[in-house]
Amino acid sequence: MRTMIKKLIIPVPVPNDTLESWIKILDDATKASLLAVLAITWFGDGLFLAKLLNLLSCLMSGYGCAYGANYLRVNRAKLTIKEEA
């Protein structure tokens, strides 16, 4: 995991406000992709297979965003700069 974090463009640890905004963005992306599932099933044009593939891609992206937000919440102590009072 350390090698993956070292390859990121943004240096870790980050300020707490930045991490909170990332979590909110991932939560919003999760909601948007899960709401898109309804639009795809009701209003989507095309074959059943195309609807099914679009549905699965929206569900997978929603799950990935939810997993990423949860990962950031769980590892908040490792990923944030410790503020000295």
KAVENLIN-V415906 format. One line per field, one symbol per residue. ss: DSSP state (~ for helix, > for strand, _ for the rest). phi: phi as a letter, one per 40 degrees, with the letter a starting at -180 (. if undefined). psi: psi as a letter, one per 40 degrees, with the letter a starting at -180 (. if undefined). Layout:
ss = ???
phi = ???
psi = ???
//
This chain:
ss = _~~~~~_______>_~~~~~~~~~~~~~~~~~~~~~~~~~~~~____~~~~~~~~~~~~~~~~~~~~~~~~~~~_~~~~>_____
phi = .ccccccccccbcbccccccccccccccccccccccccccccbcchcccccccccccccccccccccccccccccdcccbccccc
psi = ddddddeidhihiiidddddddddddddddddddddddddddehiaidddddddddddddddddddddddddddfdddeihhhh.
//
